[in-house]
């Protein structure tokens, strides 16, 4: 019943409040927060993360992350221009950093601030593997998943007045909600939406890496390496991410479309 109530509340809110549209999928999403609100807050939080983290001293890996990031950024610029959506990148301030920490993780803040962790680099294996992850994480930002998750979280906590009201009443909790909105965690009632976000980011990220000149056929191979890397994955219905098997199957189904972008842009980089 709690899960059903959460679904009904979010669906009702999508009729009462502003909605946005996700690129590629065309899905309507709840938008109680504007980019002009969430992006400055994201930049502030990104700065705090860098202050409390140690950046990698591996020059080769750091250069790889920055190079791939800039190629994906160029691909995003091209894709959004081709789809008359360049205005959706207003306020973005791209940045790519590699943090020294043995965790298999990476994320992208609303507004284009990206963090990779050294623990994921062996699974990436090479530049194309980094592009798989980079395209996926950047896709979260382009699809405004952080903004949508933030909107869902504010709604669940009763902050119908939006971000400014939440910051005024509970600044610490609202900052924590932002970090959760980019993948640090989510309430069990929203797991379905989070898995949907992951699938959308896979689809859009595949296109971004293809435009950037990276072979999209390598994406399922990355997830195969991730799957064989040890550690027991929770059942899909209890996870915020699709199972590795589901993700690999879905990516393989999307590769023919992504290859069109790859062939059209091969040799530009």
PyMOL commands that set and color helices and strands:
alter all, ss='L'
color gray80, all
select helices_A, chain A and resi 2-16+35-51+59-82+86-89+118-124+127-142+145-156+163-169+171-184+188-211+216-227+236-238+244-265
alter helices_A, ss='H'
color red, helices_A
select strands_A, chain A and resi 19-21+28-30+95-99+106-108+113-117
alter strands_A, ss='S'
color yellow, strands_A
deselect
rebuild
show_as cartoon
